[in-house]
Every structure is written in structure tokens, then in C-alpha cells.
Amino acid sequence: MIDWGPDHLRMASKTSAPSNTSKATRSTKTSVATRKSRAVVRDVEAGSSVDCAHCGERVKFQAKVRNKQVICNVYVSGTWNRVEHFHLACYEEARSPHGEAEAGTDYRRQAANAAAAERARKLAAESAEAQSA
């Protein structure tokens, strides 16, 4: 059994030397000067429960219709402030308040489609191999 004694709760009287990585020398991915509002076009996903910042109506998912929404990261004075959602038509009607919405940047969908294509290719190869045997 270890006897810690009464000194084990005392704080150190000295701090360690400062590290070489200060905030001033650390490189950041995006500098404050370049942080500005941006917008992207995305599919409305199931379970979406957000309201359009322009018309106030719910941005709804519909299974048979591929509705699009614009999602905006809004920065104020270089600091992130909020996220705004728009129907695609409302964003255009509002004259693109956060800049032109970028389309085709949903890399999650691209990865899912690529994985599905790879699975289909493997299944086709296995099926052809089984038929030739």
C-alpha cells in the first residue's frame, strides 16, 4: 500500500517553461482575414427540421422529389456567427445574400456513390466467375 502523505495535494510552486508553440507562431488553416460567409447547395435530407431564412417555411424532405437547399455559414467580422438554411429558389430570390452557392461539393455523396459502384463491380465479377465455373 502506498502512503501518499499530506503533501500529495500541494500544487507546484513553479510552472514548466513555456512551450515553443505559441498562438502567434502556430499556423492556422484559415486566417481570420479570409473567413467570410459562404453557401453550398445540398440535398434536403430525411429528418430535416430547419426553416428557410427567406420565407420562414420549413425546408422539407420529400422522398420522390430531390429538393435542394442552400446552407450558409455566416461569418461576422471574421468570426463564425450562425448557419442559415434556404430553399434553393428562395436563395436565388433573395439575390444570393452570402455569395454564389457552390454546387457539387458534397464529397460524402461522392464517396457513397463510389463505394456502391465498387460493390456492384465486385458482385458482377463474382457472378461472372460463378457462371463460368
N, CA, C and O of each residue as an XYZ file, in Angstrom:
532
protein
N       0.833     -1.177      0.000
C       0.000      0.000      0.000
C       0.883      1.248      0.000
O       1.889      1.311      0.705
N       0.485      2.244     -0.809
C       1.272      3.477     -0.930
C       0.775      4.488      0.090
O      -0.429      4.696      0.241
N       1.715      5.114      0.789
C       1.357      6.169      1.732
C       1.626      7.495      1.034
O       2.778      7.908      0.902
N       0.579      8.153      0.593
C       0.722      9.400     -0.141
C       1.105     10.552      0.781
O       1.775     11.487      0.343
N       0.705     10.508      2.013
C       1.047     11.571      2.961
C       0.307     12.856      2.665
O      -0.429     12.925      1.682
N       0.481     13.882      3.492
C      -0.262     15.134      3.338
C       0.242     16.006      2.190
O      -0.454     16.945      1.803
N       1.410     15.738      1.636
C       1.966     16.597      0.596
C       1.447     16.295     -0.799
O       1.734     17.047     -1.731
N       0.699     15.227     -0.970
C       0.296     14.871     -2.328
C      -0.752     15.815     -2.911
O      -1.011     15.759     -4.113
N      -1.360     16.677     -2.102
C      -2.360     17.609     -2.606
C      -1.804     19.002     -2.875
O      -2.529     19.868     -3.366
N      -0.545     19.231     -2.568
C       0.044     20.552     -2.782
C       0.258     20.798     -4.275
O       0.605     19.894     -5.034
N       0.041     22.047     -4.664
C       0.264     22.430     -6.059
C       1.733     22.782     -6.264
O       2.425     23.157     -5.318
N       2.190     22.663     -7.462
C       3.564     23.028     -7.784
C       3.735     24.525     -7.615
O       2.844     25.297     -7.971
N       4.858     24.937     -7.082
C       5.110     26.362     -6.874
C       5.663     27.027     -8.125
O       5.628     28.251     -8.248
N       6.168     26.231     -9.046
C       6.713     26.761    -10.293
C       6.011     26.081    -11.459
O       5.593     24.928    -11.359
N       5.888     26.795    -12.550
C       5.308     26.198    -13.752
C       6.417     25.797    -14.692
O       7.541     26.287    -14.583
N       6.115     24.930    -15.590
C       7.119     24.499    -16.555
C       7.415     25.635    -17.525
O       6.638     26.582    -17.650
N       8.528     25.528    -18.194
C       8.923     26.539    -19.170
C       7.876     26.610    -20.270
O       7.272     25.594    -20.611
N       7.653     27.790    -20.827
C       6.655     27.917    -21.889
C       7.040     27.078    -23.101
O       8.218     26.941    -23.434
N       6.042     26.531    -23.741
C       6.315     25.709    -24.920
C       6.658     26.597    -26.099
O       6.398     27.801    -26.081
N       7.236     26.003    -27.112
C       7.647     26.755    -28.296
C       6.495     27.063    -29.236
O       6.659     27.834    -30.181
N       5.346     26.480    -28.995
C       4.217     26.710    -29.901
C       3.276     27.726    -29.277
O       2.419     27.377    -28.465
N       3.436     28.953    -29.653
C       2.531     29.990    -29.177
C       1.472     30.233    -30.245
O       1.617     29.803    -31.390
N       0.430     30.914    -29.866
C      -0.638     31.194    -30.822
C      -0.126     32.025    -31.995
O      -0.609     31.891    -33.119
N       0.847     32.878    -31.726
C       1.372     33.732    -32.781
C       2.155     32.943    -33.820
O       2.154     33.303    -34.997
N       2.820     31.877    -33.402
C       3.646     31.137    -34.345
C       2.925     29.953    -34.964
O       3.380     29.408    -35.970
N       1.810     29.550    -34.378
C       1.067     28.418    -34.923
C       0.388     28.817    -36.226
O      -0.238     29.874    -36.310
N       0.512     27.978    -37.228
C      -0.186     28.275    -38.475
C      -1.601     27.731    -38.377
O      -1.834     26.652    -37.831
N      -2.531     28.490    -38.910
C      -3.923     28.053    -38.900
C      -4.357     27.765    -40.310
O      -3.802     28.293    -41.274
N      -5.366     26.914    -40.419
C      -5.852     26.521    -41.742
C      -6.465     27.711    -42.473
O      -6.218     27.906    -43.663
N      -7.256     28.498    -41.768
C      -7.898     29.658    -42.367
C      -7.638     30.861    -41.481
O      -7.978     30.839    -40.299
N      -7.049     31.895    -42.021
C      -6.786     33.073    -41.212
C      -8.077     33.857    -41.019
O      -9.019     33.720    -41.799
N      -8.112     34.672    -39.985
C      -9.307     35.456    -39.678
C      -9.666     36.358    -40.849
O     -10.847     36.574    -41.120
N      -8.678     36.880    -41.537
C      -8.941     37.795    -42.642
C      -9.689     37.111    -43.788
O     -10.437     37.771    -44.509
N      -9.501     35.804    -43.970
C     -10.142     35.126    -45.093
C     -11.452     34.449    -44.719
O     -12.121     33.898    -45.593
N     -11.838     34.475    -43.450
C     -13.086     33.842    -43.034
C     -14.249     34.728    -43.435
O     -14.438     35.815    -42.889
N     -15.024     34.251    -44.396
C     -16.180     35.015    -44.840
C     -17.333     34.054    -45.096
O     -17.136     32.850    -45.261
N     -18.519     34.601    -45.125
C     -19.711     33.786    -45.314
C     -19.635     33.046    -46.635
O     -19.103     33.555    -47.621
N     -20.176     31.835    -46.639
C     -20.178     31.030    -47.859
C     -21.444     30.195    -47.886
O     -22.093     29.985    -46.862
N     -21.778     29.725    -49.067
C     -23.011     28.974    -49.251
C     -22.752     27.770    -50.146
O     -21.958     27.838    -51.083
N     -23.441     26.653    -49.841
C     -23.334     25.447    -50.656
C     -24.733     24.888    -50.901
O     -25.635     25.064    -50.083
N     -24.900     24.216    -52.032
C     -26.164     23.563    -52.362
C     -26.074     22.111    -51.926
O     -25.100     21.421    -52.228
N     -27.095     21.651    -51.214
C     -27.153     20.269    -50.736
C     -28.555     19.715    -50.951
O     -29.519     20.470    -51.077
N     -28.658     18.383    -50.990
C     -29.965     17.735    -50.977
C     -30.588     17.951    -49.606
O     -29.883     18.013    -48.598
N     -31.915     18.065    -49.573
C     -32.610     18.092    -48.291
C     -32.657     16.651    -47.800
O     -33.163     15.776    -48.502
N     -32.139     16.396    -46.612
C     -32.061     15.039    -46.086
C     -33.265     14.717    -45.219
O     -33.895     15.609    -44.651
N     -33.575     13.435    -45.127
C     -34.686     12.985    -44.288
C     -34.451     13.432    -42.855
O     -33.326     13.382    -42.356
N     -35.503     13.861    -42.205
C     -35.401     14.308    -40.824
C     -35.008     15.761    -40.686
O     -34.824     16.247    -39.570
N     -34.875     16.465    -41.798
C     -34.519     17.874    -41.759
C     -35.621     18.664    -41.043
O     -36.803     18.496    -41.343
N     -35.237     19.508    -40.117
C     -36.225     20.284    -39.378
C     -35.761     21.725    -39.218
O     -35.692     22.249    -38.107
N     -35.449     22.349    -40.329
C     -34.995     23.738    -40.318
C     -35.959     24.595    -41.115
O     -36.681     24.100    -41.981
N     -35.962     25.881    -40.815
C     -36.824     26.820    -41.513
C     -35.986     27.684    -42.449
O     -34.838     28.019    -42.154
N     -36.584     28.034    -43.577
C     -35.919     28.867    -44.568
C     -35.752     30.280    -44.005
O     -36.704     30.862    -43.486
N     -34.542     30.824    -44.110
C     -34.254     32.161    -43.601
C     -34.937     33.245    -44.424
O     -35.062     34.379    -43.962
N     -35.384     32.913    -45.646
C     -36.017     33.913    -46.504
C     -37.533     33.923    -46.350
O     -38.126     34.972    -46.097
N     -38.164     32.757    -46.501
C     -39.634     32.702    -46.473
C     -40.206     32.234    -45.139
O     -41.395     32.418    -44.880
N     -39.373     31.632    -44.292
C     -39.827     31.162    -42.997
C     -40.491     29.796    -43.012
O     -40.816     29.262    -41.951
N     -40.702     29.213    -44.196
C     -41.319     27.887    -44.311
C     -40.287     26.800    -44.007
O     -39.081     27.019    -44.122
N     -40.779     25.642    -43.624
C     -39.906     24.502    -43.321
C     -39.218     24.019    -44.596
O     -39.853     23.936    -45.647
N     -37.941     23.706    -44.514
C     -37.195     23.090    -45.619
C     -37.451     21.594    -45.474
O     -36.869     20.941    -44.608
N     -38.325     21.053    -46.323
C     -38.838     19.691    -46.142
C     -38.194     18.671    -47.068
O     -37.850     18.958    -48.215
N     -38.047     17.471    -46.522
C     -37.620     16.320    -47.309
C     -38.857     15.685    -47.925
O     -39.870     15.507    -47.248
N     -38.778     15.343    -49.213
C     -39.838     14.589    -49.889
C     -39.155     13.451    -50.631
O     -38.236     13.670    -51.421
N     -39.613     12.235    -50.368
C     -38.931     11.045    -50.874
C     -38.846     11.000    -52.394
O     -37.799     10.637    -52.930
N     -39.892     11.348    -53.094
C     -39.891     11.205    -54.549
C     -39.371     12.434    -55.276
O     -39.214     12.418    -56.497
N     -39.105     13.491    -54.535
C     -38.599     14.733    -55.123
C     -37.247     15.026    -54.474
O     -37.119     15.006    -53.250
N     -36.256     15.294    -55.296
C     -34.923     15.600    -54.763
C     -34.815     17.106    -54.512
O     -34.158     17.816    -55.274
N     -35.459     17.596    -53.445
C     -35.407     19.018    -53.119
C     -33.985     19.425    -52.769
O     -33.217     18.652    -52.196
N     -33.663     20.639    -53.124
C     -32.340     21.193    -52.824
C     -32.480     22.326    -51.823
O     -33.487     23.034    -51.791
N     -31.440     22.479    -51.002
C     -31.392     23.590    -50.061
C     -30.028     24.255    -50.176
O     -29.071     23.659    -50.671
N     -29.955     25.479    -49.719
C     -28.680     26.185    -49.639
C     -28.372     26.339    -48.156
O     -29.190     26.848    -47.390
N     -27.189     25.897    -47.763
C     -26.745     26.003    -46.376
C     -25.616     27.029    -46.347
O     -24.644     26.927    -47.095
N     -25.765     28.015    -45.470
C     -24.793     29.103    -45.400
C     -24.136     29.162    -44.036
O     -24.823     29.178    -43.015
N     -22.823     29.194    -44.009
C     -22.073     29.510    -42.798
C     -21.894     31.015    -42.829
O     -21.280     31.550    -43.752
N     -22.422     31.702    -41.832
C     -22.386     33.157    -41.801
C     -21.317     33.616    -40.820
O     -21.339     33.248    -39.646
N     -20.385     34.419    -41.308
C     -19.320     34.998    -40.500
C     -19.566     36.489    -40.339
O     -19.964     37.160    -41.291
N     -19.333     37.008    -39.147
C     -19.443     38.438    -38.868
C     -18.092     38.891    -38.346
O     -17.614     38.384    -37.331
N     -17.480     39.834    -39.024
C     -16.151     40.346    -38.662
C     -15.122     39.224    -38.528
O     -14.281     39.254    -37.629
N     -15.191     38.233    -39.424
C     -14.222     37.151    -39.444
C     -14.477     36.050    -38.431
O     -13.677     35.120    -38.322
N     -15.578     36.133    -37.682
C     -15.905     35.129    -36.671
C     -17.201     34.441    -37.054
O     -18.179     35.095    -37.417
N     -17.205     33.102    -36.972
C     -18.421     32.361    -37.306
C     -19.532     32.805    -36.374
O     -19.324     32.940    -35.168
N     -20.743     33.036    -36.949
C     -21.868     33.529    -36.177
C     -23.045     32.570    -36.152
O     -23.639     32.342    -35.099
N     -23.392     31.997    -37.325
C     -24.577     31.143    -37.396
C     -24.605     30.390    -38.717
O     -23.799     30.635    -39.614
N     -25.565     29.458    -38.813
C     -25.852     28.749    -40.052
C     -27.255     29.145    -40.488
O     -28.173     29.179    -39.670
N     -27.423     29.438    -41.750
C     -28.746     29.746    -42.294
C     -29.061     28.744    -43.392
O     -28.184     28.353    -44.162
N     -30.327     28.333    -43.455
C     -30.807     27.409    -44.479
C     -31.817     28.132    -45.351
O     -32.609     28.938    -44.861
N     -31.789     27.841    -46.655
C     -32.725     28.421    -47.615
C     -33.219     27.327    -48.548
O     -32.500     26.363    -48.813
N     -34.452     27.472    -49.052
C     -34.836     26.691    -50.228
C     -33.973     27.236    -51.357
O     -33.628     28.417    -51.346
N     -33.621     26.411    -52.319
C     -32.770     26.880    -53.417
C     -33.412     28.069    -54.128
O     -32.733     29.056    -54.409
N     -34.702     27.989    -54.420
C     -35.404     29.087    -55.110
C     -35.409     30.356    -54.252
O     -35.258     31.457    -54.783
N     -35.579     30.220    -52.953
C     -35.587     31.386    -52.064
C     -34.224     32.065    -52.020
O     -34.141     33.292    -51.960
N     -33.152     31.269    -52.051
C     -31.812     31.848    -52.027
C     -31.590     32.682    -53.286
O     -31.017     33.770    -53.228
N     -32.045     32.165    -54.416
C     -31.911     32.917    -55.663
C     -32.801     34.154    -55.642
O     -32.405     35.218    -56.116
N     -34.011     34.009    -55.089
C     -34.939     35.145    -54.982
C     -34.369     36.235    -54.070
O     -34.586     37.423    -54.307
N     -33.644     35.829    -53.033
C     -33.025     36.774    -52.100
C     -31.731     37.361    -52.660
O     -31.036     38.107    -51.970
N     -31.412     37.028    -53.897
C     -30.219     37.517    -54.602
C     -28.922     37.078    -53.940
O     -27.995     37.872    -53.784
N     -28.863     35.832    -53.558
C     -27.647     35.204    -53.010
C     -26.966     36.061    -51.944
O     -25.866     36.565    -52.169
N     -27.613     36.234    -50.778
C     -27.074     37.143    -49.758
C     -25.701     36.763    -49.206
O     -25.014     37.617    -48.646
N     -25.288     35.516    -49.349
C     -23.985     35.094    -48.825
C     -23.062     34.616    -49.945
O     -22.194     33.769    -49.733
N     -23.260     35.163    -51.119
C     -22.431     34.815    -52.261
C     -23.036     33.677    -53.063
O     -24.025     33.066    -52.658
N     -22.429     33.407    -54.197
C     -22.925     32.339    -55.064
C     -22.785     30.992    -54.354
O     -21.729     30.666    -53.811
N     -23.863     30.226    -54.370
C     -23.857     28.923    -53.708
C     -23.093     27.919    -54.562
O     -23.373     27.755    -55.749
N     -22.128     27.254    -53.945
C     -21.334     26.248    -54.648
C     -22.112     24.945    -54.731
O     -22.630     24.454    -53.728
N     -22.187     24.400    -55.913
C     -22.847     23.105    -56.108
C     -21.777     22.050    -56.345
O     -20.664     22.366    -56.766
N     -22.118     20.803    -56.074
C     -21.202     19.709    -56.371
C     -20.053     19.565    -55.408
O     -19.025     18.986    -55.761
N     -20.195     20.075    -54.196
C     -19.117     19.942    -53.223
C     -19.467     18.970    -52.107
O     -18.793     18.940    -51.078
N     -20.514     18.176    -52.299
C     -20.912     17.220    -51.262
C     -20.101     15.953    -51.451
O     -20.544     15.020    -52.121
N     -18.914     15.916    -50.862
C     -17.997     14.801    -51.041
C     -18.488     13.535    -50.365
O     -18.075     12.436    -50.737
N     -19.373     13.670    -49.363
C     -19.935     12.481    -48.716
C     -20.728     11.666    -49.735
O     -20.628     10.439    -49.752
N     -21.504     12.320    -50.574
C     -22.308     11.632    -51.582
C     -21.399     10.989    -52.618
O     -21.650      9.863    -53.047
N     -20.351     11.687    -53.024
C     -19.415     11.126    -53.996
C     -18.771      9.855    -53.450
O     -18.628      8.870    -54.174
N     -18.387      9.872    -52.193
C     -17.761      8.698    -51.583
C     -18.751      7.539    -51.511
O     -18.388      6.394    -51.779
N     -19.999      7.831    -51.151
C     -21.022      6.779    -51.075
C     -21.282      6.179    -52.454
O     -21.407      4.963    -52.593
N     -21.362      7.030    -53.465
C     -21.592      6.539    -54.828
C     -20.411      5.701    -55.321
O     -20.606      4.684    -55.985
N     -19.208      6.120    -55.003
C     -18.020      5.364    -55.407
C     -17.995      4.002    -54.718
O     -17.656      2.998    -55.346
N     -18.350      3.957    -53.434
C     -18.382      2.687    -52.705
C     -19.445      1.759    -53.285
O     -19.215      0.556    -53.409
N     -20.603      2.305    -53.639
C     -21.670      1.494    -54.235
C     -21.240      0.943    -55.592
O     -21.533     -0.208    -55.915
N     -20.552      1.752    -56.381
C     -20.069      1.298    -57.689
C     -19.035      0.183    -57.524
O     -19.026     -0.774    -58.298
N     -18.173      0.302    -56.529
C     -17.171     -0.731    -56.263
C     -17.830     -2.041    -55.845
O     -17.419     -3.113    -56.289
N     -18.862     -1.957    -54.981
C     -19.586     -3.164    -54.572
C     -20.267     -3.820    -55.768
O     -20.243     -5.044    -55.898
N     -20.873     -3.018    -56.641
C     -21.543     -3.556    -57.830
C     -20.544     -4.233    -58.755
O     -20.839     -5.280    -59.331
N     -19.350     -3.635    -58.902
C     -18.308     -4.222    -59.744
C     -17.873     -5.575    -59.193
O     -17.711     -6.532    -59.951
N     -17.684     -5.657    -57.878
C     -17.269     -6.919    -57.256
C     -18.344     -7.989    -57.403
O     -18.036     -9.144    -57.697
N     -19.596     -7.613    -57.201
C     -20.688     -8.576    -57.350
C     -20.784     -9.094    -58.777
O     -21.021    -10.283    -58.991
N     -20.600     -8.209    -59.757
C     -20.645     -8.614    -61.158
C     -19.499     -9.579    -61.471
O     -19.686    -10.559    -62.191
N     -18.312     -9.294    -60.925
C     -17.153    -10.167    -61.159
C     -17.379    -11.537    -60.519
O     -17.069    -12.567    -61.117
N     -17.923    -11.541    -59.299
C     -18.204    -12.821    -58.629
C     -19.268    -13.611    -59.373
O     -19.168    -14.833    -59.483
N     -20.283    -12.928    -59.884
C     -21.350    -13.597    -60.620
C     -20.809    -14.199    -61.929
O     -21.156    -15.324    -62.289
N     -19.965    -13.448    -62.631
C     -19.379    -13.959    -63.862
C     -18.467    -15.150    -63.598
O     -18.427    -16.095    -64.387
N     -17.744    -15.104    -62.504
C     -16.847    -16.191    -62.132
C     -17.647    -17.445    -61.779
O     -17.260    -18.556    -62.142
N     -18.764    -17.264    -61.071
C     -19.605    -18.407    -60.685
C     -20.259    -19.058    -61.902
O     -20.424    -20.277    -61.947
N     -20.625    -18.251    -62.874
C     -21.270    -18.794    -64.083
C     -20.284    -19.537    -64.970
O     -20.656    -20.487    -65.658
N     -19.019    -19.105    -64.956
C     -18.020    -19.781    -65.798
C     -17.511    -21.069    -65.161
O     -16.897    -21.892    -65.840
N     -17.751    -21.248    -63.907
C     -17.254    -22.447    -63.213
C     -18.128    -23.645    -63.433
O     -17.840    -24.724    -62.914
